[in-house]
Amino acid sequence: MTDSSNSSSARSLQTRIVHPEDQLTPGFDSFSMPVTRASTVVFPDLATMRALVWSDDSQWRYGLHATPTSLALAQRLAVIEGGKHALLQPSGLSSISNVYFGLVKTGDHVMIPDNAYSPNRDHADWLVADFGLEVTYYDPLIGAGIEALIRPNTRLIWLEAPGSVTMEVQDVPAITKVARAHKILTAIDNTYSAGLAFKPFEHGVDISVQALTKYQSGASDILMGATITADKAIHMKLKSARMRMGIGVSSDDCSLVLRSLPTMQVRFDAHDRTALSLAHWLKTRPEISAVLHPALADCPGHEFFKRDFTGAGGLFSAVFDKRYSPAQIDTFVEALEYFAIGWSWGGANSLAMPYDIKSMRTAGVWPHEGVLVRFYIGLEDEADLRADLERALAGLEA
Ligand SMILES: *Cc1c(COP(=O)(O)O)cnc(C)c1O
């Protein structure tokens, strides 16, 4: 036995593996955020553990609540969005759910724009059926007219500008002004703009939701969401609901989103350029009766887009002439080579998806008769995408 008998060699190999004696050279640095995986967070002593206060954001308690990796991502998202506090959830939809369970209760009334992300509607309908919530769907272009729909128990107004399929752009400040006058909270699904092209807190919104699954992940391989706010009291309500529901995210996933954030604006601008160019081109095609892109002058709410947004990203929709049947449009979509068929967006690959909008509306009548196809324009070369669309359009007449 040597003089190190009380440390390494007296211990069994198994214990040494669990309590390693690494001797790493200090001073390493890199641009990446370390992946701090944890369920257990280790405290230096019992007094520290007993002094923990769940509401103190600066304390580490448990891996479910935060790790350095997840907190770094949350902080950067708050900066991008122009807010102060952010919480991460394991999907964009769970962020929406966190808003409901954090801020409304049985008997409250919630308003949702008729063009909202469908799973938000479905979530709300479930809360109506099983938890005693009241919900009104409203015309997304209602503006200040929303005041007429307010009830004594109205607690929350959802916004989504533009709707990610039909692209109507809401007059956000007109709605938040009414909401504030009535002390009603507002939450926006701001996934379309990635927090880059629209700054919700400058327009009076209380809570912003991001599906990080989209541009923030940027590679169609991560599911995550965030709730962001500039208001500490709202943040704490969301945080307590999140904790009680047992919601957390993996540091590995966070590190992948962190890796994509520095390129997000560049990618967003590239999607924007190609999408807008293809939208203009599709508008000239006889097969298309309407192109719904917020930057085009005839898009409903375009004036609010021009006033409040700095960019558009990769999404737009086209309504086909009503002489084409849904089956013909299905054939068109399946004939596309570079546009995949699938949900979600924000990655490098273009997507196309037909929608039956009439069946999705309850607050108003959808004015178009032809089938709508929602396009997501990826990072492929524009000329190749255009040739692909041209070829599939030619097939429509065959
Ligand atoms: C994708 C999406 C969501 C939900 O994100 P998931 O991570 O897929 O749950 C919410 N809102 C909008 C507008 C979306 O496009």
The ligand as an SDF file (V2000), in Angstrom:
LIG
                    3D

 15 15  0  0  0  0  0  0  0  0999 V2000
  -45.7030   24.3140  -34.6540 C   0  0  0  0  0  0  0  0  0  0  0  0
  -46.5070   25.3690  -34.0030 C   0  0  0  0  0  0  0  0  0  0  0  0
  -46.8620   25.2660  -32.6600 C   0  0  0  0  0  0  0  0  0  0  0  0
  -46.5720   24.0620  -31.8150 C   0  0  0  0  0  0  0  0  0  0  0  0
  -45.2690   23.6260  -31.7860 O   0  0  0  0  0  0  0  0  0  0  0  0
  -44.9290   22.0920  -31.4310 P   0  0  0  0  0  0  0  0  0  0  0  0
  -43.5470   22.1870  -30.9020 O   0  0  0  0  0  0  0  0  0  0  0  0
  -45.0450   21.3330  -32.7170 O   0  0  0  0  0  0  0  0  0  0  0  0
  -45.9090   21.6390  -30.4060 O   0  0  0  0  0  0  0  0  0  0  0  0
  -47.5660   26.3020  -32.1120 C   0  0  0  0  0  0  0  0  0  0  0  0
  -47.9280   27.3780  -32.8320 N   0  0  0  0  0  0  0  0  0  0  0  0
  -47.6180   27.5000  -34.1450 C   0  0  0  0  0  0  0  0  0  0  0  0
  -48.0490   28.7010  -34.8870 C   0  0  0  0  0  0  0  0  0  0  0  0
  -46.9020   26.4950  -34.7650 C   0  0  0  0  0  0  0  0  0  0  0  0
  -46.5990   26.6140  -36.0550 O   0  0  0  0  0  0  0  0  0  0  0  0
  1  2  1  0
  2  3  1  0
  2 14  2  0
  3  4  1  0
  3 10  2  0
  4  5  1  0
  5  6  1  0
  6  7  2  0
  6  8  1  0
  6  9  1  0
 10 11  1  0
 11 12  2  0
 12 13  1  0
 12 14  1  0
 14 15  1  0
M  END
$$$$
